[in-house]
Structure formats: structure tokens, C-alpha cells
Amino acid sequence: MRAAETLVALLKAKGLTCATAESCTGGGIGAAITSVPGSSDVFLGGVISYANSVKKDVLCVKDETLASHGAVSPETAAQMAEGAKRILSADIAVSVTGIAGPGGGSPEKPVGLVWFGIAANGARTRTEKALFQGDRDTVRAQAVVHAIGMLTVAAAQA
């Protein structure tokens, strides 16, 4: 994936590291990054937090966040990114949580809804929302590309 190559080159040039916290992508972001030779210089690792218990117990997403806003929310995405950045000691961390389908959607949170978080040294944690179209694999693939794009922007701004 060309976007991952660009990200790895930029991180290397800036002397930065990154990490991931993934739910609906199930490790796809980490897989894309580690497909690039030399990525071990910049990619520290990731947490696949598919279950809410992992979001809570490993990434330190607050119980009240999950209860009040749900797993697919900007609040959860922000806390996931912050947790990954902290536990993996990365300069930048991205998170992704969403509804890839085909089931699980609702009128308020339809299939294809994905929330992203980005936590970076010296910057306020940001979130972004996307509503992707297509089947499960297509939604997940689009989420991977979007997350790598967010990491690249954060690295460029660092």
C-alpha cells in the first residue's frame, strides 16, 4: 500500500514512532504499516480491542464513556488513541472504532459509521467521523486507508 510507504518514510525522516488501537479493522492498519520494509524502525505495535472489555482494561477507556456514548463514538475513539499512545510510548497513535456490518447498525449509528482518534505529542487529541459505503471488507479497507492518512497528517505536523 503506497500510503503506508509514504507514512513510514515520513516517520523515519522525522524520527517519530506510531502505534494503533483498532476495533473494527481488526489489525488491518498495523498489517498495512508492517507490510512496508523498515517499518520496524517506526511502528511500535498495536492493540486490537474488539471487545469493550479490552478497550476498558487495556486502553483505559472509561466505563462511563462506554455506557454513555457507546463503543462507536468520538469519546471512545479519543480515549483509545490516548491509551495506545501511552501504553506503547509512541509519538503518535491512531484509533478506529466502527460498524463494518452487515449487521449491528441502527438509525443513529448506521453500518459504515467509523470514528477515528489521533493522539500526538504536543497536540490535542482529535477525532474524525466517516460514513463509508460498501460491504464489510470495503468498509474496513476504507477505514485502514483513512487511518493511515490521519497518521501521515499528524506526522507531517509534528
N, C-alpha and C positions, 0 to 999 in steps of 0.2 A: 504494500500500500504506500503510494507516493507521499501521502500526508504524514504518515508515521516517519518516513525517511526525513522529511523536512523538519519534523519535530525533534527527532534525535539529533540531527545536525545542529539545530539551533540551541538545544540544551547543552550539547558539548561545547559549542562556541562560547556560551555564556557561563559555563561551569556550574550548571544547575542540575538538580535532580527532581524526579517526579514520582508520583505514586497514584494509585487508583483505589476507589471504593465503588464496587459495581454490584448492582442488583439485577435488573432485567437483562443486561448484556452478558451476565454470567462469565466474565473473564475475557470477553472479546476485545476490550480496549487493551488490556495487558498483552493479549495474544498478538494484536496488531503491532504494538510497540516492540515486543520481543522478536518479531519476525525480521527486524532490521539488524543487520550485523553491527556489533559495537554498542547495542542498546544497554548492555550490562554496565556501561560507564555512567548511565544517566537514569535508568529505571530501577527503583529500589524494590518495588513489589506492589502487591495489591491485596485487597480484601474482597472476596466475593460474599456479600452479605445479603443473600437471597431471603433468608428468614429474618423476621423482625427481631428475634432473639439475638442474632448476630449483629444486627445494626445497633442494638442496645448494649449488649455485653462486650463486644469488641470495639466498635466505633464510638461508643458512648452517646448514641442518640438518646435523648431523654424520653422516659416513659410518657411524660405529659405531651411531648411533641407527637409521638405515635398515636396516643389516644385522642388528641385534639385535632390533629391535621392529617394523620394517616401516613403510611409509608411513601406514598406518591405525593409529595408536597415540597414547596421550596424550603420549608423549615427543616425537613428531614434531609434533603439534598445538601443543605449548608452544613448541617452537623455531621453528615457522613464525610464530606470533604475535609472538614476540620479534624475529624477523628483520624482519617487516613494520614493526613499531613503530620499530625502529632505522633502517632504510634510508629510510623515508618521514618520519621525525621527527614521528611522531604522538603524541598524548597517550594514545590507546587504539587497540589493534589486535586484531582477531578473526581466527582462522584456522578453516578447516574442511577435513577430510580424511576420506574415507569411501568406501564401496562402494555406489554407486547402483544397480547391476545393469543388466540382468538377470543377467549372469554375474559372475564374479570373486569370489564368496563362498566361504567354507569353514565347517566346523563352528565353528572358533574365531572367525572373522570373517565373519559372515553378511551377505548382501545387506541393506542398510538400516542397517548399523552406520556411525555417523558420530562422529568425535571433533572437538571444538571446543577452541580455546585462546583465552584472553583475556589480553592484556598491557596494563597500565595504569600510568601514572606513580604511584610511591609505593605500589604494591601488588604482592604476589607473583603471579606468573603462575599462572593456574588453568586446569584442563581440565574438560570435561564430556563425557559419552558419551550418545548417544541411539541407540535402535534404532527406526527408522521403518519403517512398513509401506506397501506400495503399489508401483506401478511406478516406473520410473526418474525420470520427471518429478515424481511425487508425493514421492518421497524427497528429490529436490533442492529442491523448493519448501518442504518442511518444514524442511530444513536452513537455507535462507535465513531463514525466519521465526525459527528458534531463534537463529541468529547475531545477528540484529538485536535480539532480546530480550536477549542477553548484552551487546551493546554498550550498550543502554539502561540495564541494571542497573549496568554499570561506570561509565557517565557519571553516573548518579544518586549513586553512592557516591564519586565523585571530588570 
